[in-house]
Amino acid sequence: MIFEKAEAEMAGERPHDPPPEYFFYLQYHVVRQRETELGKMLAGLDLSIAKWRILSTLNRLGRSAMGEVADFCAIDRTTLTRTMDQLVAAGYVERLTTAEDRRRTLLDLTDEGRSAYQTAVEAVIRFNDKAMRGVAGADVAVLERVLRQVVNNVIDDDAWARDILMFEKGAL
């Protein structure tokens, strides 16, 4: 009976009387399982999920302040500083100061960091393809539209929501 119910649910059916938090419950498990499995893949490249997020963010945004990286990666500043120290020691990221304000530290990918990003992104794409196997492109578009709306609903700052949705610095 349990197997039949699970099989029916895998066919697209919702459990009988799902709880009100079911959408976010599923979303949490997708993210958690993806990060667990992706973390194993990235470990073979001497990266963690946090390191990957930072490399990906710097690749997308270019030279950025610590606060910007922390915000886009959704990583607390203490974790970011520790992880950034590791990325700097590995030669993937460099810390820079500007002549205008020597107190402000900017972060940028090194050539090694870009290479590490490129190698990792290929693994991430392979994993994402596996995760999305059997999901139609039209369904992905609907899901993205729904998630964009949820982001707009939960982020009160319109400029910040736009930056997150566009994955670019603009309104910050």
DARA-V796482 format. One record per residue. N is the residue number from 0. RES is the residue in one small letter. OMEGA is omega as a letter, one per 30 degrees, with the letter a starting at -180 (999 if undefined). Layout:
BEGIN
N & RES & OMEGA
N & RES & OMEGA
END
This chain:
BEGIN
0 & m & l
1 & i & l
2 & f & a
3 & e & l
4 & k & l
5 & a & l
6 & e & l
7 & a & l
8 & e & l
9 & m & l
10 & a & l
11 & g & l
12 & e & l
13 & r & l
14 & p & l
15 & h & l
16 & d & a
17 & p & l
18 & p & a
19 & p & a
20 & e & a
21 & y & l
22 & f & a
23 & f & l
24 & y & l
25 & l & a
26 & q & l
27 & y & a
28 & h & l
29 & v & a
30 & v & a
31 & r & a
32 & q & l
33 & r & a
34 & e & l
35 & t & a
36 & e & l
37 & l & l
38 & g & l
39 & k & l
40 & m & a
41 & l & l
42 & a & l
43 & g & l
44 & l & a
45 & d & l
46 & l & l
47 & s & l
48 & i & a
49 & a & l
50 & k & l
51 & w & a
52 & r & a
53 & i & l
54 & l & a
55 & s & a
56 & t & l
57 & l & l
58 & n & a
59 & r & a
60 & l & a
61 & g & a
62 & r & a
63 & s & l
64 & a & l
65 & m & a
66 & g & l
67 & e & a
68 & v & l
69 & a & a
70 & d & a
71 & f & a
72 & c & a
73 & a & l
74 & i & l
75 & d & a
76 & r & l
77 & t & l
78 & t & l
79 & l & a
80 & t & l
81 & r & a
82 & t & l
83 & m & l
84 & d & l
85 & q & l
86 & l & l
87 & v & a
88 & a & l
89 & a & l
90 & g & a
91 & y & a
92 & v & l
93 & e & l
94 & r & a
95 & l & l
96 & t & l
97 & t & l
98 & a & a
99 & e & a
100 & d & a
101 & r & l
102 & r & a
103 & r & l
104 & t & l
105 & l & a
106 & l & l
107 & d & l
108 & l & l
109 & t & l
110 & d & l
111 & e & l
112 & g & l
113 & r & l
114 & s & l
115 & a & l
116 & y & a
117 & q & l
118 & t & a
119 & a & a
120 & v & l
121 & e & l
122 & a & l
123 & v & l
124 & i & l
125 & r & a
126 & f & l
127 & n & l
128 & d & l
129 & k & a
130 & a & a
131 & m & l
132 & r & l
133 & g & l
134 & v & a
135 & a & l
136 & g & l
137 & a & l
138 & d & l
139 & v & l
140 & a & l
141 & v & a
142 & l & l
143 & e & l
144 & r & l
145 & v & a
146 & l & l
147 & r & l
148 & q & l
149 & v & l
150 & v & l
151 & n & a
152 & n & a
153 & v & l
154 & i & a
155 & d & a
156 & d & a
157 & d & a
158 & a & l
159 & w & l
160 & a & l
161 & r & a
162 & d & l
163 & i & a
164 & l & a
165 & m & a
166 & f & l
167 & e & l
168 & k & l
169 & g & a
170 & a & a
171 & l & 999
END
